[in-house]
Amino acid sequence: MTTPSPTRLSIDGGQSGIRLRLTDASGILAEVERPGVLTDRPVVDQLADLTVQLSGETMRSIDELAVGTSGLTPAGANPEGLLAATAQVGVRRVALAHDSITGYLAANGVEPGVMLAVGTGVVVLALSETSVAKVDGWGSLLGDAGSGYWIGRAGLDAALRAFDGRSGATTLEATAAARFGPLDELYMRVQSDPKRVSIIASFCRDVVDAATAGDEIARGIVAAAAAELAHSAASALVRAGWQPGQPVRVGAVGALATHAVIMREHLAIELARQAPGSVLASPLGAPLDGVQSLLDLVPLHPLRPFVYTAQAKDFTG
């Protein structure tokens, strides 16, 4: 008798958006996007609710659930709670990790290297044969240097400085006014909005576009962001045991690091300067591929201790 293949749900939980992919042996059954994770609320509860919701929408039970998300701390992981909250739709096994882990798997697979995950936030993870080192991922208030939020905030700061006459002219001033309205009201509009992190991060695209068009202030912001990212990558590599000059793959994930040509150009320059021997490379897979691979990570892999798992007592998959 043939055992039916499990139905798997993979969730990539970011601050700007949450992506969900439902699969079985035949391939992808559904792939959807939802609003981003709210880091001021329990993350696991939000993802459990989305799992139940998608099961209802697709009329499919779910056997295994893999989650990679920002805003996850060891204390808040609670895989047993996630399993209990989703058992009603058939979930028998869960694997839960910070998106630095799933980002690494998407960028570099299971081989040594360093991963730059650059989105609204940023996190860097370096892996050797025996060691793992995570850098940044400390959120918009305390870290995320070089991230979309970091660039967006710097761009709005530049716009307001130009508006005040505290800096030279920049096209970012007019762009910010077109996007957000009168600049003397901008700070109140942004500060009062509960989605202010994603709103500020959305201005990153405008900064990159202005830099590409030749705006010197915008180019300086992008260059500074690339320097921060390279510094974080080099720091993580050193902590994992890498020595300058040793060849190492730098897998970058996130639209900012993969599609913004001017960012990749500056990042390649900074990596060569700060981490000689490193080679900037495109990711091996999509973020959801990294999430799904949590369910197949071998027990002795160095990343395995950072994956929180739970399964039903009678699970035999």
C-alpha positions in Angstrom: 0.0 0.0 0.0 1.4 3.4 -1.0 1.5 6.1 1.7 0.0 9.3 0.4 2.5 12.2 0.2 2.0 14.9 2.8 0.5 18.2 2.1 3.0 20.9 3.3 2.4 24.6 4.0 5.4 26.9 3.9 5.1 30.4 5.4 7.7 33.1 4.8 6.7 35.8 7.4 8.2 39.3 6.7 7.4 42.7 8.0 6.3 43.9 4.6 4.4 40.8 3.5 3.7 37.2 4.3 3.9 34.6 1.6 2.3 31.1 1.9 2.8 28.1 -0.4 0.8 24.9 -0.2 2.4 21.9 -1.9 2.2 18.1 -2.2 4.0 15.6 -4.4 2.3 17.0 -7.5 3.7 20.5 -7.0 2.4 23.8 -5.8 -1.3 23.8 -4.9 -1.6 27.4 -3.9 0.7 30.4 -3.4 -0.7 33.6 -1.8 0.5 36.8 -0.1 -0.9 38.5 3.0 0.0 41.7 4.9 3.2 41.6 6.9 3.9 40.3 10.4 3.2 42.7 13.2 6.2 42.4 15.6 4.3 44.1 18.5 2.0 41.0 18.7 2.8 37.3 19.2 4.2 36.2 15.8 3.3 32.5 16.2 -0.4 33.3 16.9 -0.6 35.3 13.7 0.9 32.5 11.6 -1.4 29.9 13.2 -4.4 32.0 12.2 -3.1 32.3 8.6 -2.7 28.5 8.4 -6.2 27.8 9.5 -7.5 30.5 7.1 -5.7 29.1 4.1 -6.8 25.6 4.9 -10.4 26.9 4.8 -9.9 28.8 1.6 -8.4 25.9 -0.3 -10.5 23.2 1.4 -7.3 21.2 2.1 -6.0 19.7 5.2 -2.4 20.4 6.0 0.0 17.6 7.3 3.2 19.5 7.8 3.9 23.2 8.5 7.2 25.0 8.0 7.6 28.6 9.1 10.4 31.1 8.7 9.6 34.5 10.1 11.1 37.8 11.3 10.3 38.9 14.9 10.9 35.4 16.2 12.9 35.0 19.5 13.8 31.7 21.2 11.4 32.5 24.0 8.6 33.2 21.6 9.1 30.3 19.2 6.7 27.8 20.9 6.5 25.1 18.3 4.2 23.1 20.6 1.7 26.0 20.7 1.8 26.3 16.9 1.2 22.6 16.5 -1.8 22.7 19.0 -3.2 25.8 17.3 -3.2 24.2 13.8 -4.1 20.6 14.7 -7.7 21.4 13.8 -6.7 21.6 10.1 -4.6 18.4 10.2 -1.1 19.6 11.1 0.9 16.8 12.6 4.4 18.3 12.4 5.8 21.8 12.5 9.3 23.3 11.9 9.8 26.9 12.9 12.8 29.2 12.5 13.9 32.8 12.4 14.0 34.0 8.8 17.8 34.3 9.0 17.8 30.4 8.9 15.4 30.1 6.1 17.0 32.9 4.2 20.4 31.2 4.5 18.9 27.9 3.1 17.4 29.9 0.2 20.6 31.7 -0.5 23.2 29.0 -0.1 21.5 25.7 0.5 23.2 23.7 3.2 26.8 24.6 2.2 29.1 27.0 4.1 29.0 30.7 3.2 27.3 33.9 4.3 23.8 35.1 3.7 22.6 38.7 3.4 18.8 38.9 3.8 17.9 42.5 2.9 14.3 43.5 3.0 12.4 46.0 5.3 14.9 44.7 7.9 18.2 43.0 7.5 19.9 39.9 9.0 23.2 38.3 8.2 24.1 34.7 8.8 27.5 33.0 8.3 28.0 29.2 8.3 31.1 27.1 8.5 31.3 23.3 8.8 30.8 23.6 12.5 29.8 27.1 13.4 27.0 29.6 12.9 27.2 33.3 13.4 24.2 35.7 13.2 24.7 39.5 12.9 22.1 42.2 13.2 18.4 41.6 12.7 17.8 43.9 15.7 14.8 45.7 14.2 14.2 49.2 13.0 14.8 50.9 16.4 18.1 49.3 17.2 19.6 47.8 14.1 18.8 46.6 10.5 21.8 48.6 9.2 21.6 48.9 5.4 18.0 47.6 5.2 15.1 49.0 3.2 13.9 50.8 6.3 17.4 52.1 6.9 17.6 53.5 3.3 14.0 54.8 3.4 14.6 56.6 6.6 17.9 58.1 5.4 16.1 59.2 2.2 13.3 61.0 4.1 15.9 62.5 6.4 17.7 63.8 3.3 14.5 65.2 2.0 13.7 67.1 5.2 17.3 68.4 5.4 17.0 69.8 1.9 13.6 71.3 2.8 15.2 73.0 5.9 18.2 74.2 3.9 20.5 72.0 6.0 21.9 70.2 3.0 22.4 70.5 -0.7 19.5 70.0 -3.2 18.2 66.5 -3.8 15.4 65.1 -6.0 14.3 63.2 -2.9 12.7 66.4 -1.5 10.2 66.6 -4.4 9.7 62.9 -4.4 8.8 62.8 -0.7 6.4 65.6 -1.1 4.7 63.9 -4.1 4.4 60.6 -2.1 3.5 61.9 1.3 2.2 65.5 0.9 3.5 68.7 2.6 6.9 68.0 4.1 6.2 70.1 7.2 3.4 67.6 8.0 5.3 64.4 7.1 6.6 63.6 10.5 3.2 63.6 12.1 1.7 61.5 9.4 4.4 58.9 9.7 4.7 58.8 13.4 1.0 58.4 13.9 0.6 55.5 11.5 0.9 51.9 13.0 2.5 50.8 9.8 5.2 53.4 9.9 8.0 50.9 9.5 6.7 49.6 6.2 5.8 53.2 5.1 9.3 54.4 5.7 10.8 51.3 4.1 8.6 51.9 1.0 10.6 55.1 0.3 13.7 52.9 -0.3 12.6 52.3 -3.9 12.5 56.1 -4.5 16.0 56.4 -3.0 17.4 53.6 -5.3 15.7 55.1 -8.3 17.1 58.6 -7.5 20.6 57.1 -7.0 20.3 55.3 -10.4 19.3 58.5 -12.0 22.4 60.2 -10.7 21.2 62.1 -7.5 24.5 62.4 -5.5 22.8 62.4 -2.1 20.8 59.3 -2.9 23.9 57.6 -4.3 25.7 58.4 -1.0 22.8 56.7 0.9 23.0 53.6 -1.2 26.8 53.4 -0.9 26.6 53.8 2.9 24.0 51.0 3.0 26.2 48.7 1.0 29.1 49.5 3.3 27.0 48.6 6.3 25.9 45.3 4.7 29.4 44.3 3.8 30.6 45.2 7.3 27.9 42.9 8.8 28.9 40.1 6.4 32.6 40.4 7.2 31.8 40.4 10.9 29.7 37.3 10.7 32.3 35.5 8.6 35.0 36.2 11.2 32.9 35.0 14.0 32.2 31.7 12.1 36.0 31.2 11.6 36.6 32.6 8.2 40.0 34.2 7.4 40.4 37.2 5.0 41.4 35.9 1.6 39.6 32.6 1.9 37.0 32.1 -0.9 33.5 32.3 0.3 30.1 32.6 -1.2 27.9 35.6 -0.3 24.3 34.7 -1.1 22.0 37.7 -1.1 18.2 37.4 -0.8 15.6 40.1 -1.0 14.6 42.4 -3.9 17.0 45.2 -2.7 20.0 42.9 -2.9 19.0 40.9 -6.0 17.3 43.4 -8.3 18.7 46.8 -7.5 21.7 47.0 -9.9 23.2 50.0 -8.2 23.0 48.3 -4.8 24.7 45.2 -6.1 27.5 47.2 -7.7 28.2 49.0 -4.4 27.9 45.9 -2.4 30.4 44.0 -4.6 32.9 46.9 -4.2 32.4 46.9 -0.4 32.7 43.1 -0.1 35.9 43.1 -2.0 37.2 45.8 0.4 35.9 44.5 3.7 35.8 40.7 3.0 38.5 39.9 0.5 37.9 36.5 -1.1 34.1 36.8 -0.9 32.0 36.5 -4.0 28.6 38.0 -4.3 26.2 35.4 -5.7 22.5 35.2 -6.6 20.4 33.1 -4.3 20.0 29.4 -5.1 16.3 29.5 -4.4 13.4 31.7 -3.4 12.7 32.5 0.3 9.8 30.0 0.3 12.2 27.3 -0.9 14.3 27.9 2.1 11.3 27.7 4.4 10.2 24.4 2.9 13.6 22.9 3.3 13.3 23.2 7.1 11.3 20.0 7.0 14.1 18.1 5.4 17.2 19.5 7.3 19.3 16.6 8.6 19.7 16.3 12.4 23.5 16.9 12.4 23.5 20.0 10.3 24.9 23.1 12.1 21.7 25.0 11.5 19.5 22.2 13.0 19.7 23.5 16.6 18.1 26.8 15.4 15.0 25.0 14.1 12.2 24.6 16.6 10.1 21.5 15.9 7.1 19.7 17.3 5.1 16.7 16.1 2.1 14.8 17.1 2.9 11.7 19.2 1.5 9.3 16.5 3.2 11.1 13.6 5.1 8.6 11.4 6.1 10.8 8.4 
